Amino acid sequence: MTTTPQTTAPAPAHAVLRVPPAAPAAAAAYFRASLAFHADVADVAAALAAGGDPGFVVVDSRSTDAWNQGHVPGAVHLPTAQIPAQAERLLDRSVPVVTYCWGPGCNGAARAALALAELGYQVKEMLGGFEYWAREGFAYATWEGTRRPDPDPLTTPVDGECGC
């Protein structure tokens, strides 16, 4: 009896490579698409801090109580449930929108982005939401005035530059 030599490598014992990485072209397409749908908190903050027109508007899709706890300065308050009735009045379809909600454990910004896209708006979701805005030490507005928390060293480099 003749046996055929095994030509494939055994499956890795760990989960990381159990499913092999995508081909480079497929990975590039995926990550390019991801960047078309998402904006980083630090990038949004830098664009807003640069002064002038950043080329987009920020939309806070949370409730009024959440908005009052704190929100990105200059953001438009438009809770998701009110988007169909209020978006046309508050937003210009020719200006891209960046939505946010509480944080990475909340998909409210994605629901708001979907509602806006279905109405014909160009939209991105701000990854990390309000949680990471505050954790990274960016100033936020409340009904009592502006606050600027200390950056969380687990989310922000000491010098403020991650180099990415």
C-alpha positions in Angstrom: 0.0 0.0 0.0 1.4 3.4 -1.0 0.7 6.5 0.9 0.6 10.0 -0.6 2.9 12.5 1.2 1.1 15.3 2.9 1.5 18.5 1.0 -0.4 20.9 3.3 0.9 22.2 6.5 -1.0 21.2 9.6 -3.5 23.7 11.0 -2.0 26.1 13.6 -2.7 25.2 17.2 -3.8 28.8 17.9 -6.8 30.7 16.6 -4.8 33.7 15.1 -3.9 31.8 11.9 -6.5 29.1 11.9 -8.2 31.1 9.2 -5.3 32.5 7.0 -4.9 36.2 6.4 -6.6 37.5 3.2 -4.6 38.0 0.1 -2.8 41.4 0.1 -5.1 42.8 -2.6 -8.3 41.7 -0.8 -6.9 43.1 2.5 -6.1 46.5 0.8 -9.7 46.6 -0.6 -11.2 45.8 2.8 -9.1 48.4 4.8 -9.6 51.1 2.1 -13.4 50.5 2.4 -13.1 50.6 6.2 -11.5 54.0 6.0 -14.4 55.2 3.8 -16.8 54.3 6.6 -14.9 55.3 9.7 -13.2 58.3 11.2 -10.7 58.3 14.1 -11.5 60.4 17.2 -8.0 62.0 17.0 -8.4 62.8 13.3 -11.8 64.5 13.9 -10.4 66.5 16.8 -7.4 67.6 14.8 -9.6 68.7 11.9 -11.9 70.7 14.2 -8.9 72.2 16.0 -7.3 73.4 12.8 -9.8 76.2 12.5 -11.8 77.1 9.4 -14.2 74.7 7.7 -13.2 71.1 8.3 -15.3 70.0 5.4 -17.7 67.9 7.5 -20.2 68.3 10.2 -20.3 66.2 13.4 -23.6 64.7 14.6 -24.2 63.5 18.1 -27.0 60.9 17.8 -27.6 60.4 21.5 -30.5 61.5 23.7 -30.8 65.0 25.2 -29.8 63.8 28.6 -26.6 62.2 27.1 -25.9 65.4 25.1 -26.2 67.5 28.3 -23.6 65.2 30.0 -21.1 66.3 27.4 -20.7 66.5 23.6 -18.1 67.4 21.0 -18.0 71.2 20.7 -19.7 72.4 17.6 -21.6 69.1 17.0 -25.2 69.0 15.9 -27.5 67.3 18.3 -29.7 64.9 16.2 -30.9 61.8 18.0 -31.3 58.9 15.7 -35.0 58.6 16.0 -35.3 62.3 14.9 -33.2 61.9 11.8 -36.0 61.3 9.3 -37.9 64.4 10.5 -35.0 66.8 11.3 -32.0 66.0 9.1 -33.2 68.1 6.2 -33.6 71.1 8.5 -30.3 70.7 10.3 -27.9 69.3 7.7 -26.7 70.2 4.2 -26.6 67.1 1.9 -23.5 68.5 0.2 -21.5 68.4 3.5 -20.2 65.0 4.7 -21.4 63.9 8.2 -19.5 62.2 11.0 -21.8 60.5 13.5 -21.0 59.4 17.0 -22.8 57.9 20.0 -21.5 56.7 23.4 -18.6 54.5 22.5 -17.3 51.3 21.0 -19.8 49.2 22.9 -22.7 51.1 21.3 -23.9 50.9 17.7 -26.0 54.0 17.9 -23.6 55.9 15.6 -23.9 53.1 13.0 -27.7 53.3 13.2 -27.6 57.1 12.8 -25.1 56.8 9.9 -27.4 54.2 8.2 -30.4 56.5 8.6 -28.5 59.5 7.1 -27.1 57.4 4.2 -30.6 56.2 3.4 -31.6 59.9 3.2 -28.8 60.6 0.7 -26.1 62.0 3.0 -22.4 61.1 2.8 -21.5 59.7 6.2 -18.8 58.2 8.4 -18.9 56.9 11.9 -16.5 58.2 14.5 -14.8 55.2 16.0 -14.7 55.2 19.8 -17.6 57.7 20.1 -17.9 60.2 22.9 -16.2 57.8 25.3 -12.9 57.9 23.4 -13.3 61.6 22.7 -13.2 62.2 26.5 -10.7 59.4 27.2 -8.2 60.9 24.8 -8.4 64.2 26.6 -10.3 66.3 24.1 -12.4 69.2 25.4 -16.1 68.7 25.5 -19.1 70.9 26.1 -21.8 70.5 28.7 -24.7 72.6 29.8 -22.3 74.0 32.5 -19.5 74.9 30.1 -16.5 73.3 28.6 -14.5 70.6 30.3 -11.1 69.1 29.3 -10.4 65.8 31.0 -6.9 64.4 31.5 -6.0 61.9 28.8 -6.3 58.3 29.7 -2.7 56.8 29.4 -4.2 53.6 28.2 -5.7 55.2 25.1 -3.4 58.2 24.5 0.4 58.4 24.3 2.1 60.6 26.9 3.3 63.0 24.2 -0.1 63.0 22.4 1.3 61.5 19.2 0.8 57.8 18.4 2.6 58.0 15.1 0.0 56.2 13.2 
